[in-house]
Amino acid sequence: MKRFLCLVLLTVIFTAQGQTKKELQEKIKFLEEKVKLCELYNSSPIAEVLPFSSDFEFKVLECRGNKIGQTVDIIFTIKHSLPHQKIDFYTGSERPIAYNEMGDAYEFKSVEFPNSQDGWNSTVTFILPTNILVKGKLTFKNVLPQTEKFAFVSGALKFKDRDAEYGEDKEGRFEIRNLKIDWK
């Protein structure tokens, strides 16, 4: 991976003749961030993921615990090849839920996506552009550091073409199994 980064940086430097040092530094920083995301994406924790629809790609990047806050964040990406989708992530009666290996359930705290907004009936709504990878975060609270992994995490979604005036909502549930929590 370091070779790849060096090649990219050399390419940027040789093609950047006439650019200022600041512009080069900005490009290098941008590329470093992209390489970090690629490394994170390729080294995601071992988990079985059942996406809510075969039209969507749903991948867990990391699952990190916060000992002081007693929370666990599940960082994931979502992508699709359909026309721009409006997604409603339920946070009301269909709240996401997580279980450990002993059957203890953990309470949902929040969900975050870029440009998301609270919708009707306790939902979080966001637009997912076509063929664009979007990162989200799902947080559970009251999780003690002794919890080594989530045996099962589940949540419900509705989605439809954002531009379809009268299109029907499609519904689905995502499931994640055997997700190890990193308490670093």
C-alpha positions as CSV (number, residue, x, y, z in Angstrom):
1,M,0.0,0.0,0.0
2,K,2.9,2.3,0.7
3,R,4.2,1.8,-2.8
4,F,0.8,2.8,-4.2
5,L,0.8,6.0,-2.1
6,C,4.4,6.8,-3.2
7,L,3.4,6.3,-6.9
8,V,0.3,8.5,-6.5
9,L,2.3,11.2,-4.7
10,L,5.0,11.2,-7.4
11,T,2.4,11.4,-10.1
12,V,0.8,14.4,-8.4
13,I,4.2,16.1,-8.0
14,F,5.3,15.5,-11.7
15,T,1.9,16.6,-13.1
16,A,1.7,19.6,-10.8
17,Q,4.2,21.8,-12.5
18,G,3.1,25.4,-12.2
19,Q,1.0,24.8,-9.1
20,T,1.7,26.4,-5.7
21,K,3.1,24.5,-2.8
22,K,-0.2,25.0,-0.9
23,E,-2.2,23.5,-3.8
24,L,0.2,20.5,-3.8
25,Q,-0.2,20.1,-0.1
26,E,-4.0,20.1,-0.4
27,K,-3.9,17.4,-3.1
28,I,-1.5,15.3,-1.1
29,K,-3.7,15.6,2.0
30,F,-6.8,14.7,-0.1
31,L,-5.0,11.6,-1.5
32,E,-3.8,10.5,2.0
33,E,-7.4,10.6,3.3
34,K,-8.6,8.5,0.3
35,V,-5.9,5.9,0.9
36,K,-6.8,5.8,4.7
37,L,-10.5,5.1,3.7
38,C,-9.4,2.4,1.2
39,E,-7.3,0.7,3.9
40,L,-10.1,0.9,6.4
41,Y,-12.6,-0.4,3.8
42,N,-10.4,-3.4,2.9
43,S,-9.5,-4.3,6.6
44,S,-13.1,-4.2,8.0
45,P,-13.9,-6.5,10.9
46,I,-15.0,-10.0,10.2
47,A,-18.8,-9.9,10.3
48,E,-21.6,-11.5,8.4
49,V,-23.7,-8.7,6.9
50,L,-27.2,-9.2,5.3
51,P,-28.1,-6.0,3.5
52,F,-31.7,-4.8,3.3
53,S,-31.8,-5.1,-0.5
54,S,-29.7,-6.8,-3.2
55,D,-29.6,-3.4,-4.9
56,F,-27.5,-2.0,-2.1
57,E,-23.9,-2.6,-0.9
58,F,-23.7,-2.4,2.9
59,K,-20.3,-3.0,4.5
60,V,-19.1,-2.6,8.1
61,L,-15.8,-0.7,8.3
62,E,-15.3,-0.7,12.1
63,C,-16.9,-1.3,15.4
64,R,-15.4,0.8,18.2
65,G,-16.2,1.1,21.8
66,N,-15.9,4.1,24.0
67,K,-15.2,2.9,27.6
68,I,-15.9,6.2,29.3
69,G,-19.1,6.9,27.4
70,Q,-20.2,3.2,27.4
71,T,-21.2,3.5,23.8
72,V,-20.3,1.5,20.7
73,D,-20.2,3.0,17.2
74,I,-20.7,0.9,14.1
75,I,-19.1,2.7,11.2
76,F,-20.4,1.4,7.8
77,T,-20.6,2.4,4.2
78,I,-23.7,2.1,1.9
79,K,-23.9,2.3,-1.9
80,H,-26.3,1.5,-4.6
81,S,-26.7,1.7,-8.4
82,L,-30.3,2.7,-8.5
83,P,-31.5,6.3,-9.3
84,H,-30.9,8.7,-6.4
85,Q,-32.5,7.1,-3.3
86,K,-34.3,8.7,-0.4
87,I,-33.7,6.5,2.6
88,D,-35.7,6.6,5.9
89,F,-33.8,5.0,8.7
90,Y,-36.3,4.1,11.5
91,T,-35.5,5.2,15.0
92,G,-39.0,4.9,16.4
93,S,-40.9,1.6,17.0
94,E,-38.5,-0.2,14.6
95,R,-35.4,1.1,16.4
96,P,-32.1,-0.7,15.6
97,I,-31.1,-3.2,18.3
98,A,-28.0,-5.1,19.2
99,Y,-27.5,-8.3,21.2
100,N,-24.3,-9.7,22.8
101,E,-23.5,-13.4,22.9
102,M,-25.3,-13.8,26.3
103,G,-28.6,-12.4,24.8
104,D,-28.4,-9.0,26.5
105,A,-30.0,-6.2,24.3
106,Y,-28.4,-2.8,23.8
107,E,-30.4,0.4,23.4
108,F,-30.0,2.4,20.2
109,K,-28.7,5.9,20.8
110,S,-28.3,7.6,17.3
111,V,-27.6,7.2,13.6
112,E,-25.7,9.7,11.6
113,F,-25.3,10.3,7.8
114,P,-24.1,13.3,5.8
115,N,-26.9,15.8,5.3
116,S,-29.4,13.7,7.2
117,Q,-32.4,15.2,8.9
118,D,-35.1,14.0,11.3
119,G,-38.3,13.0,9.5
120,W,-41.8,11.9,10.5
121,N,-42.4,9.0,12.9
122,S,-39.0,9.1,14.4
123,T,-37.0,8.5,11.3
124,V,-33.7,9.9,10.0
125,T,-33.9,10.7,6.3
126,F,-31.0,11.2,3.9
127,I,-30.4,11.1,0.1
128,L,-28.0,8.5,-1.2
129,P,-26.6,9.5,-4.7
130,T,-26.3,6.9,-7.4
131,N,-23.0,4.9,-7.2
132,I,-21.5,7.0,-4.4
133,L,-20.1,5.4,-1.3
134,V,-21.6,7.1,1.8
135,K,-20.3,6.6,5.3
136,G,-22.8,6.3,8.3
137,K,-22.5,5.7,12.0
138,L,-24.9,3.7,14.2
139,T,-24.4,4.2,18.0
140,F,-25.6,2.0,20.9
141,K,-25.5,3.1,24.5
142,N,-25.0,1.4,27.9
143,V,-22.5,-1.1,26.6
144,L,-19.9,-2.1,29.1
145,P,-16.3,-2.8,28.0
146,Q,-16.7,-6.5,29.0
147,T,-18.8,-6.9,25.9
148,E,-16.5,-8.3,23.4
149,K,-18.8,-8.5,20.4
150,F,-22.3,-8.0,19.1
151,A,-23.8,-11.4,18.1
152,F,-26.6,-9.7,16.2
153,V,-27.5,-6.1,15.1
154,S,-30.6,-5.3,13.2
155,G,-32.5,-2.3,11.9
156,A,-35.2,-1.3,9.4
157,L,-35.2,1.0,6.4
158,K,-37.5,2.3,3.7
159,F,-36.1,3.6,0.4
160,K,-37.4,4.9,-2.9
161,D,-36.3,6.9,-5.9
162,R,-36.1,10.5,-4.7
163,D,-37.3,11.9,-8.0
164,A,-40.3,9.5,-8.4
165,E,-43.4,11.6,-7.4
166,Y,-45.6,8.6,-6.7
167,G,-43.2,5.7,-6.4
168,E,-43.8,3.1,-3.7
169,D,-41.5,2.9,-0.7
170,K,-39.6,-0.4,-0.5
171,E,-38.8,-1.8,2.9
172,G,-36.0,-3.9,4.2
173,R,-34.0,-4.9,7.3
174,F,-30.2,-5.1,7.6
175,E,-28.6,-7.7,9.8
176,I,-25.0,-7.9,11.1
177,R,-23.8,-11.0,13.0
178,N,-20.6,-11.7,14.9
179,L,-19.2,-8.1,15.1
180,K,-16.1,-7.8,17.3
181,I,-15.9,-4.5,19.3
182,D,-12.6,-2.7,19.4
183,W,-12.3,-1.0,22.8
184,K,-9.0,0.8,22.1
